[in-house]
C-alpha cells in the first residue's frame, strides 16, 4: 500500500489537493498541467493561484500526473510554472 501525503492548497476557484506519494511521483489534479493554465475562469482567485503554482514549482517531483494532459517530469514542471509566473504581476 502506498501512503500519500496531501498538500492542501487554495487554488483558483476552489481548494485542490496535491497528492505526493513517495519517490517523487505526484498527482496535481486540476492545478497544473501541460497547457494554458486557467486562472481567469469565473470565481478564480488569481493571487492565490499564483502562490499555489509557486509552491508546486519547488516540490521535488520526478513525475507529475496532472488531471488533464499527459504526465511530465520535474524539469517540465519548473518550465511550466516559471513561464506562468513570468506572465503574472
Backbone as CSV, one residue per row, in Angstrom:
resi,resn,N_x,N_y,N_z,CA_x,CA_y,CA_z,C_x,C_y,C_z
1,UNK,0.838,-1.179,0.000,0.000,0.000,0.000,0.883,1.242,0.000
2,UNK,0.558,2.189,-0.877,1.293,3.440,-0.961,0.607,4.501,-0.125
3,UNK,1.347,5.114,0.745,0.798,6.209,1.539,1.016,7.509,0.781
4,UNK,0.009,8.363,0.813,0.074,9.618,0.100,0.075,10.770,1.093
5,UNK,0.875,11.756,0.822,0.848,12.987,1.596,0.020,13.983,0.794
6,UNK,-0.977,14.576,1.397,-1.831,15.536,0.714,-1.479,16.934,1.171
7,UNK,-1.135,17.785,0.211,-0.833,19.179,0.493,-2.078,19.988,0.168
8,UNK,-2.642,20.647,1.150,-3.831,21.460,0.916,-3.428,22.779,0.266
9,UNK,-4.120,23.121,-0.792,-3.872,24.385,-1.467,-5.193,25.083,-1.671
10,UNK,-5.160,26.360,-1.799,-6.351,27.116,-2.166,-6.096,27.686,-3.541
11,UNK,-6.405,26.940,-4.572,-6.064,27.380,-5.919,-7.127,28.304,-6.487
12,UNK,-7.238,28.345,-7.786,-8.009,29.363,-8.497,-9.426,29.552,-7.988
13,UNK,-10.233,28.520,-7.986,-11.628,28.748,-7.627,-12.144,27.819,-6.551
14,UNK,-11.361,26.874,-6.130,-11.736,26.008,-5.029,-10.495,25.320,-4.493
15,UNK,-10.614,24.721,-3.350,-9.462,24.058,-2.749,-9.157,22.777,-3.503
16,UNK,-7.913,22.592,-3.824,-7.448,21.396,-4.524,-6.431,20.687,-3.644
17,UNK,-6.216,19.441,-3.928,-5.208,18.673,-3.212,-4.103,18.262,-4.168
18,UNK,-2.892,18.265,-3.662,-1.762,17.721,-4.383,-1.379,16.463,-3.631
19,UNK,-1.502,15.333,-4.265,-1.139,14.080,-3.615,0.307,13.772,-3.961
20,UNK,1.107,13.613,-2.932,2.535,13.414,-3.134,2.968,12.066,-2.572
21,UNK,2.881,11.006,-3.386,3.350,9.718,-2.914,4.871,9.701,-2.841
22,UNK,5.428,8.702,-2.186,6.880,8.628,-2.057,7.570,8.519,-3.416
23,UNK,8.840,8.788,-3.424,9.697,8.631,-4.601,9.451,9.656,-5.695
24,UNK,8.891,10.802,-5.369,8.837,11.911,-6.308,7.749,11.886,-7.358
25,UNK,6.813,10.952,-7.270,5.695,10.936,-8.207,4.520,11.622,-7.532
26,UNK,3.904,12.593,-8.216,2.808,13.352,-7.622,1.633,13.447,-8.578
27,UNK,0.467,13.686,-8.004,-0.743,13.907,-8.794,-1.272,15.284,-8.434
28,UNK,-1.451,16.144,-9.438,-1.784,17.542,-9.176,-3.203,17.928,-9.555
29,UNK,-4.101,17.002,-9.707,-5.499,17.261,-10.074,-5.578,18.362,-11.126
30,UNK,-6.326,19.426,-10.889,-6.511,20.485,-11.887,-5.602,21.693,-11.680
31,UNK,-4.627,21.589,-10.831,-3.814,22.758,-10.508,-2.846,23.112,-11.630
32,UNK,-2.086,22.147,-12.090,-1.098,22.410,-13.137,-1.128,21.256,-14.131
33,UNK,-0.942,21.599,-15.389,-0.945,20.620,-16.473,-0.181,21.260,-17.627
34,UNK,0.131,20.491,-18.640,0.924,20.982,-19.762,-0.010,21.592,-20.811
35,UNK,-0.492,22.760,-20.508,-1.411,23.504,-21.364,-1.638,24.865,-20.729
36,UNK,-2.498,25.685,-21.327,-2.768,27.004,-20.760,-3.422,26.842,-19.394
37,UNK,-2.805,27.432,-18.381,-3.343,27.356,-17.025,-4.476,28.365,-16.891
38,UNK,-5.618,27.884,-16.460,-6.827,28.698,-16.422,-6.992,29.393,-15.075
39,UNK,-6.592,30.655,-15.036,-6.741,31.429,-13.809,-7.733,32.571,-13.987
40,UNK,-8.427,32.580,-15.120,-9.357,33.661,-15.405,-10.807,33.184,-15.533
41,UNK,-11.081,32.015,-14.985,-12.443,31.492,-15.023,-13.270,32.116,-13.898
42,UNK,-14.573,32.017,-14.014,-15.477,32.598,-13.018,-15.128,32.118,-11.605
43,UNK,-14.953,33.045,-10.693,-14.669,32.725,-9.297,-13.203,32.480,-8.994
44,UNK,-12.345,32.614,-9.990,-10.916,32.343,-9.781,-10.273,33.394,-8.886
45,UNK,-9.349,32.953,-8.086,-8.556,33.835,-7.227,-7.130,33.791,-7.761
46,UNK,-6.816,34.694,-8.685,-5.534,34.648,-9.378,-4.342,34.774,-8.427
47,UNK,-4.438,35.625,-7.442,-3.331,35.806,-6.490,-3.030,34.489,-5.764
48,UNK,-4.062,33.813,-5.325,-3.895,32.542,-4.638,-3.357,31.468,-5.593
49,UNK,-3.834,31.490,-6.837,-3.373,30.518,-7.832,-1.883,30.699,-8.112
50,UNK,-1.436,31.939,-8.252,-0.013,32.218,-8.465,0.807,31.671,-7.296
51,UNK,0.340,31.880,-6.071,1.044,31.365,-4.895,1.085,29.840,-4.901
52,UNK,0.002,29.212,-5.324,-0.047,27.749,-5.397,0.936,27.227,-6.436
53,UNK,0.963,27.855,-7.596,1.891,27.449,-8.659,3.339,27.610,-8.186
54,UNK,3.628,28.686,-7.489,4.979,28.903,-6.960,5.344,27.814,-5.957
55,UNK,4.395,27.422,-5.148,4.640,26.356,-4.163,4.912,25.017,-4.863
56,UNK,4.132,24.736,-5.896,4.326,23.496,-6.666,5.697,23.441,-7.316
57,UNK,6.158,24.585,-7.799,7.432,24.650,-8.514,8.578,24.051,-7.698
58,UNK,8.518,24.201,-6.410,9.625,23.782,-5.551,9.504,22.361,-5.006
59,UNK,8.456,21.635,-5.389,8.338,20.253,-4.939,9.360,19.372,-5.646
60,UNK,9.955,18.412,-4.932,10.939,17.516,-5.541,10.255,16.417,-6.369
61,UNK,9.668,16.814,-7.493,8.881,15.902,-8.312,9.736,15.311,-9.423
62,UNK,9.637,13.998,-9.604,10.271,13.365,-10.763,9.236,13.087,-11.844
63,UNK,7.995,12.802,-11.443,6.883,12.613,-12.387,5.641,13.267,-11.791
64,UNK,4.987,14.114,-12.586,3.749,14.740,-12.151,2.614,14.226,-13.029
65,UNK,1.542,13.780,-12.383,0.365,13.265,-13.088,-0.747,14.307,-12.944
66,UNK,-0.924,15.149,-13.969,-1.968,16.171,-13.879,-3.349,15.579,-14.122
67,UNK,-4.370,16.348,-13.781,-5.740,15.908,-14.044,-6.086,15.975,-15.520
68,UNK,-5.302,16.736,-16.286,-5.501,16.879,-17.723,-4.156,16.747,-18.409
69,UNK,-4.156,16.234,-19.615,-2.944,16.066,-20.428,-2.083,14.924,-19.879
70,UNK,-0.896,14.768,-20.457,-0.007,13.651,-20.120,0.903,13.989,-18.945
71,UNK,1.398,12.964,-18.245,2.372,13.186,-17.165,3.645,13.842,-17.709
72,UNK,4.355,14.540,-16.835,5.625,15.146,-17.217,6.564,15.137,-16.025
73,UNK,7.829,15.453,-16.287,8.847,15.376,-15.240,9.016,16.707,-14.515
74,UNK,9.902,16.697,-13.515,10.136,17.883,-12.705,10.708,19.041,-13.495
75,UNK,11.517,18.752,-14.496,12.065,19.818,-15.338,10.936,20.528,-16.071
76,UNK,10.005,19.755,-16.644,8.867,20.360,-17.349,7.967,21.116,-16.364
77,UNK,7.799,20.600,-15.154,7.018,21.307,-14.140,7.594,22.696,-13.901
78,UNK,8.909,22.780,-13.736,9.543,24.074,-13.494,9.428,24.994,-14.719
79,UNK,9.490,24.432,-15.927,9.307,25.244,-17.132,7.895,25.840,-17.178
80,UNK,6.902,25.007,-16.906,5.502,25.457,-16.932,5.259,26.515,-15.862
81,UNK,5.708,26.229,-14.641,5.452,27.166,-13.544,6.221,28.475,-13.738
82,UNK,7.469,28.385,-14.185,8.251,29.606,-14.416,7.616,30.472,-15.504
83,UNK,7.168,29.847,-16.599,6.539,30.593,-17.691,5.247,31.247,-17.216
84,UNK,4.468,30.527,-16.430,3.213,31.081,-15.929,3.483,32.272,-14.999
85,UNK,4.366,32.091,-14.034,4.659,33.143,-13.047,5.217,34.385,-13.736
86,UNK,6.011,34.197,-14.790,6.605,35.332,-15.502,5.544,36.204,-16.175
87,UNK,4.365,35.671,-16.430,3.315,36.441,-17.102,2.359,37.112,-16.122
88,UNK,2.571,36.917,-14.837,1.669,37.469,-13.825,2.377,38.543,-13.027
89,UNK,1.598,39.564,-12.579,2.214,40.657,-11.778,2.671,40.179,-10.418
